[in-house]
């Protein structure tokens, strides 16, 4: 097999080195890109990730210490599932210089990455996202973790993967609804940080939705560069990295209040962005034109299922947002396409008002 | 209450700032030394830690978000217990700038520190050890974690406490056997790195065993300085920090094979040191005189219960030592009192030979 071309995106500034490799067909050469100090791997693959797992298994033949099946749904994103991965790795004789490969959607990579974070107090790992959400967001930047019955991602660690492999071949069995929902995170990255990428992605939307690999990879590589740059300057999310949570303050509450699974994460974020556009017009001087452009983008990615808008059902989840400090809710507002800021003065009430009226078309 | 005098030992080089405060009576002023960005604390105290918990509760009155009881035995050192601490903290409305205070023996501080490591992807924490083992070793240097059914501390994180409070008042209800077993770790630190401290601690042994506070604090402060210096130059234990595992390679296997609880950790380490002395005489040129001095120190701290010496029962646990890399077992040998080195050529068989003949008197 001839070597494939991959775009290399270094993600510097994190506690450990991290590199994203982006290219069509790179999974066939997975062994060239995946990192393990010992050369041995524990493979943790989601049930649904066969299209990506098969070439990886072929490429790593003879070097797989354990091959564990991982659940890939929010309800299974628990400490118990992490323990299942850990059990298999330890029983297989895991050593400190072995590495893990997580293959699947954001749930699988978050969980398996968290298992890598706590196994023997931290081993290296690699992420092979099989969803657009994972490629644009979840697998980049080092956040790993699981849900708690009182909220999403309340238990976890900052533990960046050594390598992230982004290959559209891994998306071949991804349902259209998930494909579109995940792209919300990629457009979000452009909207908060790169007006030029946002403009190109707006034009390319039809071909991206038609799964044209060149258009898709251009958007994903752009979104990864943005996330890499922001996460690298603020790995622990004390400052600028919070910008990536654009749409997430209300989005997390919408997702939780609607019941996990009723809304895809990206769909909840889409609604959260629509609400943030409303708040940003009033609070951050977002222009009518930029607001319309963001809403048109969301509309193109939709339609999205109707969320819970009821104040009394949303409010408890807003108060529990884990970005909350004693200073208040950290809200992300858009000043213009390409520029966002953190605002700690927006009240939960303002978000609840926006939830009542938000619209994406 | 007049302010108490505390010796301040900075532990630098770790991922986050860490300071040990050592002094008689400092728990009465706990609020001065414990760190929380928000000023609010989750208190996680072992059932057995009343002597330390009462003054801390008084000192932090009005600033305790949740007061959780933590188990403090090896069988309860599990991910499930960590989840119990996390549940209480999250239910109480924990925010990222709140901090945890762990009060108890090494099990309690390891578990609660691990809870702090993974709560909201990491909050600040403080350790108040109530055992000599915790004061000399467990609470210093940032290792946190829990046991797995296949071995000790196989799941965990490097997450240093912001402050460690070492006050002999916390030892008032500690049984004599635990008091002596824990001191093995303090003497170990002197033996591997500080011949002068080792000589002073040898002379002071009778008064230390009589619980004289001045003698005890001198040994503990010396041991903490050694651990701080070594852990600070090698926080992730890739090199020099492994020296602190002197006595632990076989010690962990003895502890596991004897059944957790049959031997205290410090007792297993004492046997492990006795074996390491035998291996070091043959492999590292340890002199008869220094060997006799170490064995006399162990003898003074003993007697220790007889461990499992059976090869077939020890061997599986030696092979699973988490310091093992593909290069081999990382054994720590003593060249002379005050100087140790890592050796990756000692075979499991040599340790099993030493286990058969080791003796501490």
Boltz contact constraints between the chains, C-beta under 6 A:
constraints:
  - contact:
      token1: [A, 38]
      token2: [B, 326]
      max_distance: 6.0
  - contact:
      token1: [A, 79]
      token2: [B, 83]
      max_distance: 6.0
  - contact:
      token1: [A, 83]
      token2: [B, 79]
      max_distance: 6.0
  - contact:
      token1: [A, 86]
      token2: [B, 155]
      max_distance: 6.0
  - contact:
      token1: [A, 90]
      token2: [B, 148]
      max_distance: 6.0
  - contact:
      token1: [A, 90]
      token2: [B, 150]
      max_distance: 6.0
  - contact:
      token1: [A, 90]
      token2: [B, 154]
      max_distance: 6.0
  - contact:
      token1: [A, 95]
      token2: [B, 324]
      max_distance: 6.0
  - contact:
      token1: [A, 95]
      token2: [B, 325]
      max_distance: 6.0
  - contact:
      token1: [A, 96]
      token2: [B, 325]
      max_distance: 6.0
  - contact:
      token1: [A, 97]
      token2: [B, 325]
      max_distance: 6.0
  - contact:
      token1: [A, 97]
      token2: [B, 326]
      max_distance: 6.0
  - contact:
      token1: [A, 118]
      token2: [B, 155]
      max_distance: 6.0
  - contact:
      token1: [A, 118]
      token2: [B, 157]
      max_distance: 6.0
  - contact:
      token1: [A, 120]
      token2: [B, 322]
      max_distance: 6.0
  - contact:
      token1: [A, 121]
      token2: [B, 156]
      max_distance: 6.0
  - contact:
      token1: [A, 121]
      token2: [B, 157]
      max_distance: 6.0
  - contact:
      token1: [A, 121]
      token2: [B, 158]
      max_distance: 6.0
  - contact:
      token1: [A, 148]
      token2: [B, 90]
      max_distance: 6.0
  - contact:
      token1: [A, 150]
      token2: [B, 90]
      max_distance: 6.0
  - contact:
      token1: [A, 154]
      token2: [B, 90]
      max_distance: 6.0
  - contact:
      token1: [A, 155]
      token2: [B, 118]
      max_distance: 6.0
  - contact:
      token1: [A, 156]
      token2: [B, 121]
      max_distance: 6.0
  - contact:
      token1: [A, 157]
      token2: [B, 118]
      max_distance: 6.0
  - contact:
      token1: [A, 157]
      token2: [B, 121]
      max_distance: 6.0
  - contact:
      token1: [A, 158]
      token2: [B, 121]
      max_distance: 6.0
  - contact:
      token1: [A, 322]
      token2: [B, 120]
      max_distance: 6.0
  - contact:
      token1: [A, 324]
      token2: [B, 95]
      max_distance: 6.0
  - contact:
      token1: [A, 325]
      token2: [B, 95]
      max_distance: 6.0
  - contact:
      token1: [A, 325]
      token2: [B, 96]
      max_distance: 6.0
  - contact:
      token1: [A, 325]
      token2: [B, 97]
      max_distance: 6.0
  - contact:
      token1: [A, 326]
      token2: [B, 38]
      max_distance: 6.0
  - contact:
      token1: [A, 326]
      token2: [B, 97]
      max_distance: 6.0
